Structures are given as C-alpha cells and as structure tokens.
Amino acid sequence: MPSWQIPAAGARADDVIILPQSWSGGADGDRVPLFPAELEAQPCRVCVTGATGYVAGPIVARLLAAGHTVHATCRDPSSVKSVSALRSLPGAPKRLRLFQADLLKPGSYDEAVAGCDYVIHTASPFLLLVDPKRVVEELVEPAVRGVENVIAAVNKSETVRRVVMTSSIAATYSTARDHGGPDRAMDEQCWNTTASPSFLPYSYSKTQAERRAWELAGQQSRWRLVVINPGLVFGPPVGSTCAANESVALLRRICRGLMYPWAPNIGIAHVDIRDVAAAHCLAMVTEGAAGRYLVVGGGVRLRRLTQVLERLYPGGSMRASPLVAPRWIAARLAPLLAGVGRDFIEANWGPPPNFSTAKAAEELGLRSWVPLEASLYDMVEDLAGKGLMRHPLAMDDRCMPVWGAVGGGRGARKLSTSQSAGVTPRVNVGVLLNAAVRSPSI
C-alpha cells in the first residue's frame, strides 16, 4: 500500500493529494458496508436491468448480500463471459435469476419484472464520443425507449412499489455557467437545458430519458420513481466485461501516458462505484426516499488525476502531467486525448463543478464518500488483476507512448518514452502540435 503525508494547513486542493486517515486499505467490500436500513429491510424480489454493466454489478452484489432475490436482465444470459461474475457472487446460486432483455424491444422486460417488489433500472448506453449521424440511433433512442419499455413492464405488474433509475449529473447541467457559475453548488432542482443531439449528445440522452421517466411516473399513482444522479464513476467493477466503459477507458488512457506531458484543464465530478451502489439500494429501501439524488464524492481536474496515480505507484511507469494543455490543442485532440468530443472539452474547461449532496445525506444517510485515491487504487488493482490493463508497476518505458505522439488515430506516429530518451519537452510539444494540426481523424 502507498504511504501518505497529510499536507500542511492552507495548501490548495488542486496542489496536494489528501488521503483520509480513516482509509487503511482492506477488502473492496469493506469500503462501503451495508447500511442499517439495508440490513433491516425485509428480503424481497428486485429486478436490476443492465446487470452485466459497470454500475449494475455492484448493485446486484449488494442486493444479494442483503438477502434479496435478484432478477437480472442482460442481452445474452447464455454468454459465460458476461454473466460468470454475477453467478459467482455470494448468494447468487439460490437467489439470482437471469433474464434476456433488450432496451429497444417492447415486452422484453415483462417476464423479469413480473412478481418483483422493486425495479432498479441502470441499463442505458454510455458513450461520450459518437458519430454525429448516429447520435439518435446509438444514444437517444436506446435511452428513451429503454425507459418506456421498462416502465411499461412495471405498469403491467401489480407488485412493483418503486422504481429506482440511474440517471447522471449530465442531466443537471452542460456547463457550470448554466446555473450561475462554478461557485454555485448545483442541486436536484437543476436541469440540463442546453444539451442537444449536436452538443453533448450523451448529456442530451440522459436528460431526455430522465424527463421521460418522470413523465410516465406522473401518469400513475401505484409506484414511486426515485432517480440517482451520479458523477463520473470510478472504482472496481464486478466481472471483466467492462473494458469499453468510459470510466475504465479514461483510466487506461491516463496509465498509458496519453496525458503526458500535457493534460487538458477540465474538471470532473466523480464518485466511487460502491457509493453509487449504496445510493441505489438505500433509495430502494428508505421509505421516505423520493425525487432525485445527486451522488457526487468530489471534484477533480484531469491533471490532478495523473498526479494521484503517479503517487499511488511511485517508481512505476505512470507519469504525472507537468503541463496544462492549451485549450485549442486540447479541444482539437479531444477524441485521442480522453475519448470525448470537442464539445465536452469546451463545456468542462476550468475547475470542476460544485454539487450539493445534502439531500442524499439527510434522506439516504450518505454522509461520507470513498476517497478518490481509494477508488483509483482499487480500480487499477482490480483491472490489472483481471488482465484488462497492464499494472503501472509492471510497465516499462517502452509501454508508454509519449502523449504528444498520441499513439493512436489513423496515420499517427508512435513514439515510446524509451525511444524519446533525451528528447526535450519542446520536441514532444512539436509532435503534439503537428498531430493537432495535421491529423485527419479529428
């Protein structure tokens, strides 16, 4: 385990890496143990959609640990690779049932939802970089129609009392300027009113899906809708089928050195996957839970992410970004740099947005969060252990492409740090500038 020093008083958050003294490592499951409300709840039957997804896996694990029976939906229950991790969870042999379902197929959720007391709807596409011509097909339509099909199944069932839906902070804002600037703490009353199919399409899809859910919930009075709006999720997944997840992809990019020597000056709101799972389960069993809940553990700039990882693995190949990329270069190289579009860079340039989690603290009891350092450490160890990425301490310089060469994109020049030994930062910057101006893929 890494050792830490608590910085002197007065140090700025962006300049230091703080690990709460209460964190001493331990098993992943110990990070966020079951809350009393979860332990005291009567065992029931819960349908979880998108069960093989990054967010859903820990929710299923938590529900099984609390004694519930889980109806888990996925696109292909016969895929051993997709469902083996779920089947291996404690309690799964007796209390986990798998069902095939498709967001776009009406009626496909009916069997899974039938007889359930609760539905936790997590299934929805998470893509930050989409062909503009395919935004509706790949993002908006699956998100909105998925909500419609799941709620249609809920309305056919006479047993469902509550639906807990996974939304996102992306449904609350496009940029901090939308709600009065970065100094204002956004809350559950905030909605994203500026995203569109051509501007932050993922945010648009989450906003449209959540609005549709509230519209459909308002047309009946038998069951209650509760929505969880998490930040960018980090932490160890259940299983090994999440390699394409955006959070996983971002971590792998950073560990491969794709943000060295420059990182864009963008801020993100983050949260640990185990806190997100707890929020969903608490929203399910807490009698008074209602409305939306922002679930955000903190905010961080991408450059600080690289610093955190370097200090977590000193002596490894991970390199912290010493420089901040100029805005125009960051926007130009956004797809290669962070797997996002230029609009994402522009919208998130500057400090991370502020969010109030007072409602989640007061009504759900979520008063503390897994620290970012613990999330990243557990995530790296888990992914490396599953072969989904190379461990930072197992890499040598030959594995690390110079950030300026980007090591990807059609026709891009590949250059390892060992090949560039003795090359000055000015030369690497020149490679970066050349890639930004000439790359045909951006």
N, C-alpha and C positions, 0 to 999 in steps of 0.2 A: 504494500500500500504506500501511496505517496505521503510524504511528510509535509506539514504546512506551518506557516508562520502567520499569526494574525497581525495585519498591518497596523501601523501607528494610527492613533486617532487623527481625524482630519483628512485622511487620504481619500481621494476621489474613487468612486465605484469603478469607473472605467479604467483606472490605473492599477488596480490591485485585484487579486483573486482571493476571495474570502471563503473558507470552508468552516461552517459552523462547528463548534467544538463538540456538539452532540452527535455528529456523524463519525462513526468509527468503523465503517465498513459493515461486513456481515452479509448474510444471505439476502438476495433480492427481495424475497417475500417479507423480510423484516423491515424494509424501508417504510411501508405503509400497511401496518397490520389492520385487521378487520376492526371497524369501529363498533362500539357497544350497540348502536342501532342496527347494525348488520347482524351481530351475533344474537340479538334478542328477537329478530324478525322470524315469524313462522315460516318454515320451509314451504316454498311454492313452486309454480312452474313458470319459467321465464323463457321467452323467445328472444334470441340475440341474432340479428341479421348481420351478414358480412363477417361471420365468425372467424374466418381464417385471416382477416385483416389485421393490420398493426394495432389499431385501437381496441378491436373487439377481443383479441386473445386474452389480455389480462382481465377483462371484464368477465369472460367465461370462467377463468381460473378463480376469480374472486367469488363468483356466484356458487360454484361448486364447493369451494372451501366453506361457505356459509350454510351448506346443506340443501341448496335449491336444486331442482331438476331443470336442465337447460335444453331447450330446443334450438339447436344451432343451424343456421342456414348458410349455405355456400353454393357456389356454382357447380361444383363437382365433388360430391361426398365420396365418390369412389376413388379419388386421387389420393393415394397413400401419402405422397409427399405433402399435400396440402393439409391433410387432417390428422396425420400421425401425432403431431404435438398436442392437439386437442384431446385425442384419445388417450394420451399418456398422462393427462392431468389427474391429480388425486381426486377421486370421486367420479371420474368420467365413466369407468366401466358400468356402473349401475345407474348413473343419473345424467348422462349425456346422450342425446339423440341427434343425429344429423339429418338434415333435410336439404333437398335441392331446391334452389330458388333463383330467380333472375329479376333484377330491378326492372327490366323492360317487359316482362311477361305477366300480364294480368292473371290473377288467380294462383300464381306460383307460390305465394306465401300462405295461402289458406290453410293447408294441412299443418304447417309448422306453428301457426298462431292458434289454431283451434285448441281450446282447453287451457290456454295459458292465462295466468293472472296478470302478467306484465309483458310488455314488449320493449326491448332496447334496440332501437334502430340506428346502427352505425354504418350500414352499407351505403357508400357513395364514392364516386371517383375523386381521387386527389391527384390532380395534375397541374403543375404550375407553368408548364411550357407546352402549349397546344397549337397545332396548325390552325391559324385563324379561320380557315374554311371548314374546320371540323369541330369548332367550339360547341355548337349546339348538339351535334351528334355524340361527342365524346364526354362532354361535361354537363351541360344544362339538361338535356333530355333524360339521361340516366338518373340524375339527382332528383329532378322534379317528379318524373314518372315513378321512380322508386318510392318516393313518399306517398304518392297516390295509391300505388299497389299495396304497400304495407298497411296503410290506413284502411283501405278497402277490406283487407283481410281482418283487421281489428273490428271493423263495423259488422262483419259477418259473425264474429264470435260474441257470445253473450257473457264471457267470463273475464275479459280483459278490463282491468280497472285503471291502468295508467300506461302511457307510452312515454318512454324517455328517449329523446332523439339527440344524436350527435350533430351539432352544427359547428360553428367556428367563430373566432373573433373576426374572421374575414367578413362575416355577416353584419358586423357592427360598424365598420369603417373601411375606407380605401386608404386614406392618409390621415395623419393626426390633425391636419388642417380642417378635416370635415366637421370636427366637433370642438373647435375653439383653440386648436394648437396643442403642441406636445406637453404643455404644462398642466393641461386639464385631464383629470382622470376620467376615462370613459366608463360608463356603467351599462346596466342591462337595458336602459331606455334608448341607447344609441343604436341606430340602424345605418347600414351602408346604403347610401342613396346615390352614389356616383359611379359605381362599377357597372360595366356593360359587357356585352359579348366581345367588344373590341378593346376594352380597358379593364384589366384584371379579371379575366373571364372566370377563373376559379372562384374569386370572391363573389362574382355575379351568380354563379351556380349555387353557392351555399346560401346566398341571400334569397334567391328565388325559391329554393327548396324549403327553407325555413318558413318563409312567408306563406307558402302553400300549405305547410303543415298546420300553421296557426289558423289559416282559413278553414281547413277541413275540420279541425278540432272544434272550432266555433259553431259548427253546424249540428252538433250533438251535445248531450249532457251526461252520457253514461260513463265516459272515461275522461281522464285528465291528461293533458300534454305537459311535459316538462322538457326543457331544452338545455343542453350543456354546450357552452361556447368556449372551447379550449384554445390556447395559443398553439404555437408550433410545438409539436410533441417530440420529446427525446426520451430515451430510456430503452431498456432491453425488451425485445419483442418475445412473444410466445411462438416458438417454431422458427422455421428458416425460409419461409416463403415471402418475406417482406423486402427482398433485395431491391425491388424497384420503388419502394416507398420513398417519398420526397425527403423525409427526415433522415432516413438511412442514407440516401444518395448524397445529401448535403454533408453528412459526417464523413462519408468515404471520400468526397472531393477534398475536404479540408485535410484529412490524414494523408492523402496522396500528394499534397503540396500544391493543389491548384489555386490556392490563395496566397502563394508566396512569390514575390516579396510584397505584393500589394493586396489588400483586402478592401472591398467597397465599404464606404461609410454608411451602411444601412443598419438599422436597429430592428430587432425582432422581439416579440413577446413569446416566452417559452413556458413549458410546463412538463413535468415528468409523467410518463405514461401510466405509472401506478397511481398518481394523484388523479389522473383523468378517470381511471377505472373506479377508484373510490367514489368520485363525484357521481358517476352514473349509478352506482349501487346505492349510495345514500339518497339520491334523488328518487330512487325506486321505493325505498322502504320508509323514508321520512314522511309521515302523514301530512304535514303541512307544506311539503315542497310544491312549488307552483311557479310558473313563468320560466324565465331564462336565468342561467347562472354562468357568470364569467369565471373561468378556471384558468388562472394565469399565475405561474410561480415567480415571474420576474421578467426583466427586460435585459437585453444584451446586444452589443454591436458585434458584427461578424468578426472584426479584428480581435476582439477580446476572446471570442470562441477559440481562435487559433492560439492565443496565449494560454488559455486554460488547458488545452490539450498538450501543449509543449511542456507545461509544468506538471501535468499528470504523468507524463512519460519522459522525464529528463534523461538525456543520453540516447534517446531514440532518434529516428529519422524525422519526426514531426518538427516542422519549423513554424514558429510564430511569425505572423506578418509584421515586419517592422514599419511598413509604409501604408498610407491610405491612398487607394487608387483615385485619380481624378474622376470626377463624376461622369464626364463624357466617355472616358475609356470603360468605366465600369458598366455603363448602360450599353455600350457597343458590344462588350464581351459577355453580357449577362447570361446568354444560353450556355456558354462554355464555363464561365466562372462559377455559377451557382445553380445552373439548371432552371433559370427563371427568365421571363421576358424583360425587355427594357422597361415596360410599364411598371413592373414590380420594383425595379431598382429606383426609378423616379419616385414612386409612391412612398417608399420606405427609406429614402435618403435622410440621414440625420439620426438623432437619438431614438431609442426605442419608445413606442407609445406607452402611455400610462393607463392602467386599468384598475378599477376598484373591484376588489373581491369581497367586499364587506357583506354582500348578500349571501354568498356561499359560506362565509364564516359564521354568520348569525343563524342561518336557517339549516345548513347542512353540517355545520361543525368543522368545516375545512379551514383551520386557523394556522396551519403551517404547511410548508411545501418541501418536497425533496429538493435539495440544492442542486444547481446546475452541474457543479463538479461531480456530484454523485451520479447524476443522470448520465453524463458523458462517460464517466469511468465504467459504470455498469454496462452501458451500451457498447462501448468498444470491446470490453472483455467478452460480452455475450456474442457479438457478431464475429469477432475473431475466432472464438471457440467453435462456432458453427461453420467456419470457413467462408463467411460472407464478406470478409475483408481481411487484409493482412494486418497483423498486430504491429503497432508502431515500433515496438522494440525488436520485432523480427525483420523489419525492413532495413535495407542499407540504402546508401545514397543512390544506387542505381535504380531503385524502385521509385524514386521521387522526381517526377518531371518538374522542371522549372516552371513556375506559374506563368511567366511571360510566354513560354512556348506552348502553353495550354495542353499539349499532348493529345489533342482531340480535334474534331472538326475536320471536314474533308480537306485534305491537302495541307493540314497544319504540320509544321516542323516539330519533331520530337527531340527533346534535349534533356538528358538526365543531369542531376546536380553533379554527379561524378564527372560527366563529360564537360561540365562547365566550370570545373575547378579552376580557380584563378581568374575566372571571368568577372569583371566588375559589375556591380548593380547597374551601372549605366548601360552596359551591353545588354543585360537582361531586359531593362526597360525598353531599349531599342527594339528587341524582338517583340515585346508586348505591343508597342506602338505599331510596328509593322503588321502584326496579326490583326490589330483592331481596325486598321485602315484597309487591309487587303483581303481579309478572309471572306470568301464568297458565301460562307454558311451563316453569316449573321447580318 
